[in-house]
């Protein structure tokens, strides 16, 4: 289990080129929580090297290209390590569209504080971009993706039942300069173009989000 090993002990294991506990340590955590752990491990490794406790450099990479990717490598500067560009200790990709990790046993946690997806869908169909921002506030990207995917499913059901003439085009994994963009385009039947009511960009390097929410007219069919 994740609580059977500390961040300190995990770092020491990685410095010994042992990555067998990484998956268990990350279990039950969202990707952004894992990113913070990577940063903490990096700091500990730098401290250990400065104190002469290890000669191993940990290369901890996080990148986004349609999937979240985490890799951990270790190198002691030896010829063989350099030849292999370090020893690969851990590698994982998270597909936000399917909400699945590389290892099927590594499950994405459920939304910790659920929202009323039915109410949110109705608000979004009415063009309320602020409602999206409020509903997703404070949530991790997997939670956001899960909620938006549920909204998309309900919107399709509403269209099939003729309860709305609004199509919500949702993108939860658009790659942009090592960042993940999520967006919602609201398209009213009969309109030549849709209106983007929500857009967010998560910078994987800084962990910050840029969010834009716009309220569109419920009956907007401007051409």
C-alpha angles and dihedrals in degrees: 000000000000093000093057093079131043127223088249093053092044090053090051091050091051090049085055087053093250116132101164094113098050097092092049091047091053094044113123093014129117119236095256089053088052090051090056089050090053091053091050092049090050091054092048091049091051090050091049092051092048090050092049093243093126140011092203120109116208115214106203113183131186121180140157126221106149086309130051109249128196124182130175121196132174129207132179093188094255122143093252094048091049091046090056093039087243133318112291108231102166139008130176139163125198117206106206092193094059094023091228134135125216090257107061089211090060098086125196108240119247121254102285097210108028122216131210097264093182092057092043092052091052091049092050092048086055089054100256105153092168089063089060092051092049094047093050097041112127094007128125122245094258089053091048092049092048093050093047092048089053089050089053092052092050091046091055089050090050091051092049090050091046091239091131140017092207123103117202111209106200126191116183101171115041112151117228124167097319089318135105120234123199119188143172122209116193114209120187116205109257095023120120093220139016131235123236105230097176137026132165133176120200113201107213092200097055101021090230127134130216109205131190122184125180130184113223126198111265093229098033108148097151114160 
